[in-house]
Amino acid sequence: MKDLVAHGAAFARAVSRFGPNPPVVLCQDEADGIAAGPILSRALECAGYGAVDVHVIRQSASAWAALASQNPAVSW
């Protein structure tokens, strides 16, 4: 259980650096990505970010290109 507590604390420290706006979760369209996207989204919601957008992208796609195509305000 000590490792779980340590990992939870590390996650909380990392999330605290995201700022006030909900992050966007990008996940790939394979088994691990499709499972991980909603899990991470739920964890972020529980951390106080409210509804988090989850975008599934093709494995061969660039995550940055996928995000930029949906949000012109994203810069490289």
N, C-alpha and C positions, 0 to 999 in steps of 0.2 A: 504494500500500500504506500510505502514511503516514496517509491518511484512515481507512482500515479500522482501523488501530491506535488512532487517536484516538477513533473511534466505540466500539470495544471497551472502551477505558478509561472513557469516559463511561458506558457501560452498567454496567460494574463498579462505578463510584461510585454510580450510582443504586440498583442492587440492594443495595449494602451498607447502605443506609438502611432497608431493608424490615424488619429485625429477624430473629429466628431462625426464625419459623414460615413455612412455604411460603405464598406469595401465591396467591390464586385468580385465574385468568385468565378474563375474560369476553370473548367474541367474538360478533359478529353473524352471523346465518345467511345471509350473502351470500358471494360468492366470496373477497373479500379477508379477511373475518373468519374464515372457515373455514380458510383457509390460514395466517393470522397466528397464530391461537390455538395450534395445535400447535408452530409455530416458536418462539414466545415461551416456551411451556411447556418445550420441549427446552432452550432457552438457560438458563432458570432452573434446570432440573435439572442442567445442566452447571456452573452457578455454585454448586452445592452444596446446593440446596434439596430434593433428593429428588423424590418424585412430586408433581407440581403438578396440582391439579384444574382442568380446562378446562370451562367451561359455555358452551354456545351459546344465545344469546337471539335473539328476533325483532328485526328492525331497528326496529320501532315500539315495542319495549319499553324500559323504563328499566333500565339496568344495575343501579342500586341496588335497585330493586324486585325484580329477579330474584334478586339475592344475598340480600336480606332474606327472601324467601319460602322460601329453602332453608336459611337460618341465622337463627333467631330472635334470636341474640345480637348480630346486626349492628344498630347504632343509626344513626340519621340524624344 
